[in-house]
Amino acid sequence: MKIVVLDGATLNPGDLDWSPLAQFGEWEVFDHTAPAQLLERASDADVLLTNKVVLDRAALNALPKLRYIGVTATGVNVVDLDAAAARGIVVTNTPAYGPESVAQMAIAHLLHQASAVAEHHQAVQQGQWSAAPQFCFWNRPLMALSGKTFGVMGFGAIGQAAARMARGFNMSILVHTRTPIEALPEGYRWVDQATLFAESDVVSLHCPQTPDNTGFVNAELLATMKPQARLLNTARGGLVNEADLADALNRGVIAGAGLDVLSSEPPSPDNPLLSARNCVVTPHNAWATFEARNNLLNIVLGNLAAWQKGAPVNRV
């Protein structure tokens, strides 16, 4: 059996070990694969592992040996699932490999919005503290989290982890999911979407992107938020209408945003959020702690082992 990893550097830039793949057969790892290189590299593969390399209908139909696709991520939009099913190709993903890591990034953005540690460190390095007329200074309003309301849009493993962390700051938690939840911990309350955006001091997105909710965070919804509210997104960039969010930030409709995802990645240099007022963007690396990536690789190996035994798990 031949296993080909199409874009291994995303998951493993060199600090993890691919050699356990040898237990399944011959294996080859490419750090990156351009579209023009795909068919040549995958032509004799029984198994393909991909993170962001697109496997569309045309590619799948051109790979007659292919029997299994392991997506080294939770989202599987890079694979044409209908075409794979028509060919009898098993597709698996890697769910829940690092919910605490992603939630940690959401809270890192929350803390930046509250305390601006890096921003004030840079100001100190620039001499602003040395030149201050008194013993302290701050460049923008600081926010105490205790007593504020943290709204969680989506309540899967990541949303639950983010809520637990926010609760540790004595924040009240509002939760919105498609199906109401009655049994929630103390300090939590299920609300409809309109209430969550209107009442929260911080809204954190943790829902999957679907055709129905693409761009749902738009000018109309942002206008219902408190002027001092912040928006966090560590889910999918496509949930947000980026032009509307940039405009809302620049006009002070809301106070700030912390984003780890954008609609197109890497982003175009003219993406309006890259220069929007009080908008902090990190490069989609919330998932990329060593611990989360190591767990992800172990799930990938487990998926492959289960499929080889005829009992696939995490099949999509």
C-alpha positions as CSV (number, residue, x, y, z in Angstrom):
1,M,0.0,0.0,0.0
2,K,1.3,3.5,-0.9
3,I,0.6,6.4,1.4
4,V,1.3,10.0,0.2
5,V,1.1,13.0,2.5
6,L,0.4,16.0,0.3
7,D,1.1,19.0,2.6
8,G,2.8,17.6,5.6
9,A,4.5,20.9,6.7
10,T,1.2,22.3,7.9
11,L,0.8,19.6,10.5
12,N,4.5,18.8,11.0
13,P,7.1,21.5,10.4
14,G,9.7,19.1,11.7
15,D,8.9,18.5,15.4
16,L,6.7,15.5,14.9
17,D,7.4,12.0,13.6
18,W,5.9,10.6,10.4
19,S,7.7,7.2,10.7
20,P,4.7,5.4,12.3
21,L,3.2,5.5,8.8
22,A,5.6,2.7,7.9
23,Q,3.4,0.2,9.7
24,F,0.8,0.6,7.0
25,G,3.1,0.4,3.9
26,E,5.3,2.5,1.7
27,W,5.0,6.2,2.5
28,E,6.1,9.6,1.2
29,V,5.7,13.1,2.6
30,F,5.7,16.3,0.7
31,D,5.8,19.5,2.6
32,H,3.6,21.3,0.1
33,T,1.9,20.3,-3.1
34,A,0.8,22.8,-5.8
35,P,-2.3,22.0,-7.9
36,A,-0.1,21.3,-10.9
37,Q,1.9,18.7,-8.9
38,L,-1.1,16.8,-7.4
39,L,-1.7,14.1,-10.0
40,E,1.9,13.2,-10.5
41,R,2.5,12.8,-6.8
42,A,-0.7,11.0,-6.1
43,S,-0.9,8.8,-9.2
44,D,0.1,5.6,-7.5
45,A,-1.3,6.3,-4.0
46,D,-3.8,4.1,-2.3
47,V,-4.0,6.6,0.6
48,L,-3.8,10.4,0.5
49,L,-3.4,12.5,3.6
50,T,-4.3,16.2,3.0
51,N,-4.9,19.3,5.0
52,K,-5.5,22.0,2.5
53,V,-4.7,20.4,-0.9
54,V,-8.0,20.3,-2.8
55,L,-9.2,16.9,-4.0
56,D,-12.1,17.7,-6.3
57,R,-14.1,15.5,-8.6
58,A,-11.6,15.8,-11.5
59,A,-8.7,14.9,-9.3
60,L,-10.4,11.9,-7.8
61,N,-11.5,10.6,-11.2
62,A,-7.9,10.8,-12.3
63,L,-6.6,8.7,-9.4
64,P,-8.0,5.2,-10.0
65,K,-5.9,3.5,-7.3
66,L,-7.1,5.8,-4.5
67,R,-9.1,4.1,-1.8
68,Y,-8.8,6.3,1.3
69,I,-8.4,10.0,2.0
70,G,-7.4,11.1,5.5
71,V,-8.1,14.8,6.1
72,T,-5.6,16.1,8.7
73,A,-8.1,18.6,10.0
74,T,-11.7,18.7,11.2
75,G,-13.2,20.5,8.2
76,V,-13.5,18.4,5.0
77,N,-14.4,21.1,2.5
78,V,-11.2,20.4,0.5
79,V,-12.6,17.0,-0.6
80,D,-15.6,16.5,-3.0
81,L,-17.4,14.0,-0.7
82,D,-20.0,13.1,-3.4
83,A,-17.3,12.2,-5.9
84,A,-15.5,10.2,-3.2
85,A,-18.6,8.3,-2.3
86,A,-19.3,7.6,-5.9
87,R,-15.9,6.0,-6.2
88,G,-16.2,4.1,-2.9
89,I,-13.3,6.1,-1.4
90,V,-13.4,6.3,2.4
91,V,-12.9,9.9,3.8
92,T,-12.1,10.5,7.4
93,N,-11.3,13.6,9.4
94,T,-9.7,14.4,12.8
95,P,-12.3,15.9,15.2
96,A,-11.6,17.3,18.6
97,Y,-7.8,17.1,18.5
98,G,-7.2,20.4,20.3
99,P,-10.3,22.2,21.6
100,E,-8.4,23.6,24.6
101,S,-5.7,25.1,22.3
102,V,-8.3,26.8,20.1
103,A,-10.2,28.1,23.1
104,Q,-6.9,29.3,24.6
105,M,-6.4,31.5,21.5
106,A,-9.9,32.9,21.9
107,I,-9.1,33.9,25.5
108,A,-5.7,35.3,24.4
109,H,-7.6,37.6,22.1
110,L,-10.0,38.4,24.9
111,L,-7.2,39.3,27.2
112,H,-5.6,41.5,24.5
113,Q,-8.9,43.3,24.1
114,A,-9.1,43.8,27.9
115,S,-5.5,44.7,28.8
116,A,-3.5,45.2,25.6
117,V,-0.4,43.7,27.1
118,A,1.7,43.5,23.8
119,E,0.5,47.0,22.8
120,H,1.6,48.6,26.0
121,H,4.9,46.6,26.0
122,Q,5.7,48.1,22.6
123,A,4.8,51.6,23.9
124,V,7.2,51.1,26.8
125,Q,9.9,50.0,24.4
126,Q,9.2,53.1,22.3
127,G,10.0,55.3,25.4
128,Q,6.4,56.4,26.2
129,W,6.6,55.3,29.8
130,S,10.0,56.9,30.3
131,A,8.5,60.2,29.0
132,A,5.2,59.9,31.0
133,P,4.4,62.7,33.4
134,Q,3.2,60.3,36.1
135,F,4.0,56.8,37.3
136,C,1.7,55.0,34.8
137,F,-0.1,55.4,31.5
138,W,-2.4,53.6,29.2
139,N,-3.0,54.2,25.5
140,R,-6.7,53.1,25.4
141,P,-9.4,52.1,27.8
142,L,-8.8,48.9,29.8
143,M,-11.6,46.5,30.6
144,A,-12.2,44.4,33.7
145,L,-13.6,41.0,32.7
146,S,-15.2,40.1,36.0
147,G,-19.0,40.7,35.9
148,K,-19.0,41.0,32.1
149,T,-21.0,38.7,29.8
150,F,-19.3,36.3,27.4
151,G,-21.5,35.1,24.6
152,V,-20.6,31.7,23.0
153,M,-22.0,31.1,19.5
154,G,-21.8,27.3,19.1
155,F,-21.3,25.0,22.1
156,G,-19.2,22.1,20.9
157,A,-16.0,21.1,22.5
158,I,-14.2,24.4,21.7
159,G,-17.1,26.6,22.7
160,Q,-17.5,24.7,26.0
161,A,-13.7,25.1,26.7
162,A,-13.8,28.8,25.9
163,A,-16.8,29.2,28.2
164,R,-15.1,27.4,31.0
165,M,-12.1,29.7,30.7
166,A,-14.2,32.8,30.6
167,R,-16.2,31.6,33.6
168,G,-12.8,31.5,35.4
169,F,-12.7,35.3,35.1
170,N,-16.1,35.5,36.8
171,M,-17.9,36.3,33.5
172,S,-21.5,35.3,32.9
173,I,-22.0,33.0,30.0
174,L,-24.6,33.2,27.3
175,V,-24.9,30.3,24.9
176,H,-26.6,30.0,21.5
177,T,-27.0,26.8,19.6
178,R,-29.5,25.7,16.9
179,T,-31.2,23.5,19.5
180,P,-32.0,25.1,22.9
181,I,-30.1,23.6,25.9
182,E,-31.9,23.5,29.2
183,A,-29.3,21.8,31.4
184,L,-26.4,24.2,31.7
185,P,-24.0,24.9,34.5
186,E,-24.5,27.7,37.0
187,G,-23.7,31.0,35.5
188,Y,-24.7,29.9,32.0
189,R,-27.9,30.7,30.1
190,W,-29.1,29.6,26.6
191,V,-30.5,32.5,24.6
192,D,-31.5,33.1,21.0
193,Q,-29.0,34.6,18.6
194,A,-30.4,38.1,18.8
195,T,-30.2,38.2,22.6
196,L,-26.7,36.8,22.6
197,F,-25.4,39.6,20.3
198,A,-27.4,42.3,22.0
199,E,-26.5,41.4,25.6
200,S,-22.9,40.1,25.4
201,D,-19.9,42.3,26.2
202,V,-17.9,39.7,24.2
203,V,-19.2,37.4,21.5
204,S,-17.0,34.4,20.6
205,L,-17.8,32.4,17.5
206,H,-17.4,28.6,17.8
207,C,-19.8,27.3,15.2
208,P,-19.2,25.5,12.0
209,Q,-19.6,27.4,8.7
210,T,-22.5,26.2,6.6
211,P,-24.2,27.7,3.5
212,D,-26.9,29.0,5.8
213,N,-24.7,31.0,8.1
214,T,-21.9,32.2,5.8
215,G,-21.5,36.0,6.4
216,F,-24.2,36.0,9.0
217,V,-22.2,38.5,11.2
218,N,-23.0,41.4,9.0
219,A,-23.7,45.1,9.4
220,E,-27.3,44.6,10.6
221,L,-26.2,42.1,13.3
222,L,-23.2,44.1,14.4
223,A,-25.4,47.2,14.8
224,T,-27.3,45.3,17.6
225,M,-24.2,44.9,19.7
226,K,-23.1,47.2,22.5
227,P,-20.7,49.9,21.4
228,Q,-18.1,48.6,23.9
229,A,-18.6,45.0,22.8
230,R,-15.8,42.9,21.2
231,L,-16.1,40.1,18.6
232,L,-13.8,37.0,18.7
233,N,-13.6,34.5,15.9
234,T,-11.5,31.4,16.1
235,A,-14.0,29.3,14.0
236,R,-14.2,30.1,10.3
237,G,-13.5,33.4,8.6
238,G,-16.5,33.0,6.3
239,L,-18.9,33.4,9.2
240,V,-18.1,37.2,9.1
241,N,-18.9,39.7,6.4
242,E,-15.4,41.3,6.5
243,A,-16.2,44.6,4.9
244,D,-19.1,45.1,7.3
245,L,-17.0,44.2,10.3
246,A,-14.2,46.6,9.2
247,D,-16.7,49.4,8.7
248,A,-18.3,48.7,12.1
249,L,-14.9,48.8,13.8
250,N,-13.8,52.0,12.0
251,R,-17.0,53.8,12.9
252,G,-17.0,52.6,16.5
253,V,-20.2,50.5,16.2
254,I,-18.3,48.0,18.3
255,A,-15.1,48.5,20.2
256,G,-12.8,45.7,18.9
257,A,-12.3,42.3,17.3
258,G,-9.8,39.5,17.7
259,L,-9.6,37.1,14.8
260,D,-7.6,34.0,14.1
261,V,-9.4,33.2,10.8
262,L,-10.2,35.1,7.7
263,S,-12.4,34.3,4.6
264,S,-9.3,33.8,2.4
265,E,-6.0,32.4,3.8
266,P,-3.4,33.7,3.4
267,P,-5.3,37.0,3.1
268,S,-5.1,39.4,0.3
269,P,-3.0,42.5,1.4
270,D,-6.1,44.7,0.8
271,N,-8.3,42.7,3.2
272,P,-10.1,45.6,5.1
273,L,-9.7,43.9,8.5
274,L,-5.9,44.0,8.3
275,S,-6.0,47.8,8.8
276,A,-9.3,48.2,10.7
277,R,-9.4,50.0,14.0
278,N,-8.7,47.9,17.1
279,C,-8.7,44.6,15.1
280,V,-6.1,42.1,16.0
281,V,-5.5,39.2,13.6
282,T,-3.4,36.1,14.2
283,P,-2.5,33.7,11.3
284,H,-4.9,30.8,11.9
285,N,-2.6,29.2,14.4
286,A,-4.9,28.6,17.3
287,W,-4.9,24.9,16.5
288,A,-1.1,24.7,16.2
289,T,0.2,24.1,19.7
290,F,2.6,21.1,19.8
291,E,0.2,19.2,22.0
292,A,-2.7,19.7,19.6
293,R,-0.7,18.8,16.5
294,N,0.7,15.7,18.2
295,N,-2.8,14.6,19.2
296,L,-4.0,15.3,15.6
297,L,-1.3,13.1,14.2
298,N,-2.2,10.3,16.6
299,I,-5.8,10.5,15.5
300,V,-4.8,10.4,11.8
301,L,-2.8,7.2,12.5
302,G,-5.7,5.7,14.5
303,N,-8.1,6.5,11.6
304,L,-5.8,4.8,9.1
305,A,-5.4,1.7,11.3
306,A,-9.1,1.4,11.8
307,W,-9.7,1.7,8.1
308,Q,-7.1,-0.9,7.3
309,K,-8.8,-3.3,9.7
310,G,-12.1,-2.7,7.8
311,A,-13.8,-0.7,10.6
312,P,-13.2,3.0,9.7
313,V,-13.8,5.6,12.4
314,N,-14.3,9.4,12.0
315,R,-15.7,8.7,8.6
316,V,-17.5,11.6,6.9
